[in-house]
Amino acid sequence: MELVMDVFKVGNDLILDPLNKKVIRNGDDISLPELSYRLLLELVEHAPEIVPHDQLIKAVWKDRVVSDENLKKRISRLRDSIADNHSEPKYIVAERGMGYRCVATVRKIKRSESAYNDIGDFQATYYSIKRLVSRLPIWLVASFGVLAIGMSSFVLFHHENENPPNEISEALDYQAAQSYLKFTEKDNDTAISLYQDAINREPQNASSHSGLSDAYLRGYWHYGKDKAWLELGKKHAEKAVQINDDLAWGHKALGLAYYLSGQYENAIASFNLARQIEPSWGEIPAYASLVEIQLGHFIKAHKLAILSVELDPGNPFTNAILGELYRQSYRFYAAEEQFSKTLNIDPGFLMSRLLFSEYLLESGRHVEAISVLRDVIHKQQNSQQARWLLGIALLIDNQIEEAIDEFSAASSLGGRYYLPAAVYFAALKKDRSELSKLGEQIAKLKLDGDQWAELTFLEGIVLLINDKGTEATNKFESAIFGGLTTTYRYTHLPINSSITTSHRFNELLNLIESKNKDKMPKRIPPRT
């Protein structure tokens, strides 16, 4: 009886056989992992309709709980496997905010029409060999038998030892991503260990390198890890891009590494590449918005922050960045509403709580900020940014000894806020020798291209404690033009100086007020 079960012909060169779970491209078998196969089948069966994210996740992962990021990574892997290009797609297109669809023409064909017929070919080959063997001497038949057993053993051994490492690596990637998304220091360390294991098994897996980069960068940014983690994050992001330049999260990770290094133009370039590859991924424009804020490009930052929430409205990170945009542009009423929204989505999300604390400090509510930050530190003891901000809040509240303790704790940790904390600690202790060393470190970072305006502000503090008031004032002015226009930072310096009562310093405060008014959209009346 002839087997006539339909198969799918996708475009001109792809055949999908649901019965045998085979995918053939231009006559060659493509070995797809099970998850990629399920994803392709779901898209092909519903072509040319858009398949929503939730439907795809359910079809691919069944009852497992995964995020949209897992789906994006799986889409990218599938594209690699079937030689699809995101910029000129033949098969799969992302529909922003909705899902994905197969854009290639799909038609059902009879098995006899397809480019292969496994059963017929196998039977013909089998009977040809049988007729040949029946005419051979018995010793030669035995030799063929031994050879056949050896070949079968080799094929089986090769098959057993070729696929499992990929499958194990994929499973490790999945477990690592789940740990990473729990947003705790312990789980982040677990993610790093799992990603490293996956890379040891499959060194050329770009996804594992990008995931490892994200975990290292988070450790540096949020969990008090030293600068070596930033360098490792950048290294693995570069490796991910080198292996697969068409991988969105590789470019995203590299953009974050550049952002944390103060190399803002490079960060924007990387985020733009990631957005081109995955235009429906909401986190990428959120990261890009952070950079544009640092560069003072508030119109661009606003568009990106709004877009990020539209693409991913339930993500606390995208909502927190929109709140930060409102804070930085001095739209405090909108910031208050937005931070309330993001904290309702996830009350314990670290980034939301840190940015909300900065908003409280900016709006003159430092006592509330102290309470929030102490709670953060209770749960995330190594959050360097939380300790740094708590030191500032205590300084504003005139709790000097407590502030010194927090700056000391923050400077003993690694991370982005090491230099600010160390400078404030040394300034409050009046340690000129230490400040001189820190000043050299700051100068080197700026020479290497770090554009963070905070560094220029810190140079002003170093000069001020060395009684160089005029030079210090010039540095403060440069910091203002560089984007550091947070008033309380200038009015609550870690050193008492007559310069703060001078006419020149009052001019700086007026300049800050003018700069902050310029940030506000003209069509929206100022409110505080």
Residue pairs with C-beta under 8 A, 6 or more apart in sequence:
2 112
3 111
3 119
4 110
4 111
4 112
5 19
5 111
6 108
6 109
6 110
6 111
7 15
7 16
7 17
7 18
7 19
7 108
7 109
7 111
7 114
8 15
8 16
8 17
8 18
8 44
8 45
8 106
8 107
8 108
8 109
9 15
9 16
9 106
9 107
9 108
9 109
9 114
10 16
10 44
10 47
10 91
10 102
10 104
10 105
10 106
11 90
11 91
11 104
11 105
13 25
13 26
14 23
14 24
14 25
14 82
14 91
14 104
15 22
15 23
15 24
15 25
15 114
15 115
15 116
16 22
16 23
16 40
16 41
16 44
17 23
17 24
17 114
18 41
20 118
21 37
22 29
23 29
23 30
23 32
23 37
23 40
23 82
24 30
24 115
24 116
25 82
25 83
27 115
27 116
30 81
30 82
31 163
32 40
32 78
32 81
33 77
33 166
33 167
33 170
35 60
35 61
35 74
35 170
36 74
36 77
36 78
36 81
38 59
38 60
39 56
39 59
39 60
39 74
39 75
39 78
40 78
40 82
41 59
42 51
42 55
42 56
42 59
42 60
43 51
43 56
43 91
43 92
43 100
43 101
43 102
44 102
44 106
46 101
46 102
47 101
47 102
47 103
47 104
47 106
48 101
48 102
48 103
48 106
49 101
50 95
50 98
50 99
50 100
50 101
51 99
51 100
51 101
52 98
52 99
53 68
53 71
53 98
53 99
53 100
55 99
56 71
56 99
56 100
57 66
57 68
57 70
57 71
60 71
60 74
61 70
66 174
66 177
66 178
67 177
67 181
68 281
68 312
69 177
69 181
69 249
69 281
69 283
70 174
70 177
72 248
72 249
72 278
72 281
73 173
73 177
73 207
73 249
75 92
75 94
75 100
76 86
76 207
76 244
76 246
76 247
76 248
76 249
76 277
76 278
77 207
78 84
78 92
79 85
79 86
79 89
79 91
79 92
79 246
80 244
80 246
82 91
84 90
84 91
84 92
85 246
86 94
86 246
86 276
86 277
86 278
87 276
87 277
89 103
90 103
90 104
91 102
91 103
91 104
92 100
92 101
92 102
92 103
93 100
93 101
93 103
94 100
94 278
94 279
94 280
95 101
95 280
96 279
96 280
96 311
97 280
97 310
97 311
98 280
111 117
133 141
133 144
136 144
165 201
165 202
166 202
168 198
168 201
169 198
169 201
169 202
169 205
169 208
172 194
172 195
172 197
172 198
172 201
172 208
173 194
173 195
173 198
173 205
173 207
173 208
173 211
175 194
176 190
176 191
176 192
176 194
176 195
176 198
176 208
176 211
176 215
177 191
177 211
179 187
179 188
179 190
179 191
179 194
180 187
180 188
180 191
180 211
180 214
180 215
180 218
183 349
183 350
184 380
185 219
185 222
185 223
185 380
185 382
188 215
188 218
188 219
188 223
189 219
191 211
191 215
192 212
192 215
192 216
192 219
195 208
195 209
195 211
195 212
195 215
196 212
198 205
198 208
199 205
199 208
199 209
199 212
202 208
204 243
205 243
206 239
206 240
206 241
206 243
206 244
206 247
206 250
207 240
207 247
207 249
209 236
209 237
209 239
209 240
209 243
209 250
210 236
210 237
210 240
210 247
210 249
210 250
210 252
210 253
211 249
212 236
213 232
213 233
213 234
213 235
213 236
213 237
213 240
213 250
213 253
213 254
213 257
214 233
214 249
214 253
214 256
216 225
216 229
216 230
216 232
216 233
216 236
217 229
217 230
217 233
217 237
217 253
217 256
217 257
217 260
219 225
219 229
220 226
220 227
220 229
220 230
220 233
220 260
220 414
220 415
220 416
221 260
221 385
221 415
221 416
222 350
222 351
222 380
222 383
222 384
222 385
222 415
223 380
223 382
223 383
223 384
223 415
224 382
224 383
224 384
224 413
224 414
224 415
225 414
225 415
226 414
226 415
227 414
227 418
228 414
229 414
230 257
230 260
230 261
233 253
233 256
233 257
233 260
234 254
234 257
234 258
234 261
236 253
237 250
237 253
237 254
237 256
237 257
238 254
240 247
240 249
240 250
240 253
240 254
241 247
241 250
241 251
241 254
243 250
244 250
246 277
247 277
248 274
248 275
248 277
248 278
248 281
248 284
249 274
251 270
251 271
251 273
251 274
251 277
252 270
252 271
252 274
252 281
252 283
252 284
252 287
254 270
255 266
255 267
255 268
255 269
255 270
255 271
255 274
255 284
255 287
255 288
255 291
256 267
256 287
258 264
258 266
258 267
258 270
259 267
259 287
259 290
259 291
259 294
260 416
261 449
261 450
262 445
262 449
262 450
262 451
262 452
262 455
263 449
263 450
263 451
264 291
264 294
264 295
264 451
267 287
267 288
267 291
268 288
268 291
268 292
268 295
271 284
271 285
271 287
271 288
271 291
272 288
274 281
274 284
275 281
275 284
275 285
275 288
278 284
280 311
281 311
281 312
282 307
282 308
282 309
282 310
282 311
282 312
282 315
282 318
283 308
283 312
283 315
283 317
283 318
284 308
285 304
285 305
285 307
285 308
285 311
286 304
286 305
286 308
286 317
286 318
286 321
286 322
287 321
288 304
289 300
289 301
289 302
289 304
289 305
289 308
289 321
289 322
289 325
290 301
290 321
290 324
292 298
292 300
292 301
292 304
293 301
293 324
293 325
293 328
293 483
294 451
294 452
294 453
294 483
295 451
295 483
296 483
298 325
298 328
298 329
298 519
301 325
301 328
302 325
302 329
302 521
305 318
305 321
305 322
305 324
305 325
306 322
308 318
308 321
308 322
309 318
309 319
309 322
311 318
312 318
313 319
314 345
315 345
316 342
316 343
316 345
316 346
316 349
316 351
316 352
317 349
317 351
317 352
319 338
319 341
319 342
319 345
319 352
320 339
320 342
320 349
320 351
320 352
320 355
320 356
321 355
322 338
323 335
323 338
323 339
323 341
323 342
323 352
323 355
323 356
323 359
324 335
324 355
324 358
326 332
326 334
326 335
326 338
327 335
327 355
327 358
327 359
327 362
328 519
329 519
329 520
329 521
330 516
330 517
330 519
330 520
330 526
330 528
331 520
331 521
331 524
331 527
332 359
332 362
332 363
332 527
332 528
333 527
333 528
335 359
336 359
336 363
339 352
339 355
339 356
339 359
342 349
342 352
342 356
343 349
343 352
343 353
343 356
345 352
346 352
348 379
350 376
350 380
350 383
353 372
353 375
353 376
353 386
354 376
354 383
354 385
354 386
354 389
356 372
357 369
357 372
357 373
357 376
357 386
357 389
357 393
358 389
360 366
360 368
360 369
360 372
361 369
361 389
361 392
361 393
361 396
361 488
362 486
362 487
362 488
363 528
364 488
366 393
366 396
366 397
367 397
369 389
369 390
369 393
370 390
370 393
370 394
370 397
373 386
373 389
373 390
373 393
374 390
376 383
376 386
377 383
377 386
377 387
377 390
380 386
382 413
384 410
384 413
384 414
384 415
384 416
384 417
384 418
384 421
385 415
385 416
385 417
387 406
387 407
387 409
387 410
387 413
387 421
388 406
388 407
388 410
388 417
388 420
388 421
390 406
391 403
391 404
391 406
391 407
391 410
391 421
391 424
392 403
392 424
392 488
392 489
392 492
394 400
394 402
394 403
394 406
395 403
395 424
395 492
395 494
396 488
396 492
400 428
403 424
403 428
404 425
404 428
404 429
407 421
407 422
407 424
407 425
407 428
408 421
408 425
410 417
410 418
410 421
410 425
411 418
411 421
411 422
411 425
419 438
419 441
419 442
419 445
419 454
419 455
419 458
420 454
420 458
422 434
422 438
423 435
423 438
423 458
423 461
423 462
423 494
424 461
424 494
426 434
426 435
426 438
427 435
427 461
427 462
427 465
427 493
427 494
427 495
428 494
428 495
430 465
430 495
432 465
432 466
435 461
435 462
435 465
435 466
436 462
438 458
438 462
439 459
439 462
442 455
442 458
442 459
442 462
443 459
445 452
445 455
446 455
446 456
451 482
453 479
453 482
453 483
453 484
454 479
454 484
456 475
456 478
456 479
456 482
456 484
457 475
457 476
457 479
457 484
457 489
459 475
460 472
460 473
460 474
460 475
460 476
460 479
461 472
461 493
461 494
461 495
463 469
463 471
463 472
463 475
464 472
464 493
464 495
464 497
464 499
465 495
469 497
469 498
469 499
469 502
472 499
473 499
473 502
473 504
473 505
473 508
476 490
476 505
476 508
477 508
477 511
480 508
480 511
480 512
480 515
485 512
485 515
485 516
485 519
487 509
487 512
487 513
487 516
490 505
490 508
490 509
490 512
491 500
491 509
493 500
499 505
517 526
520 526
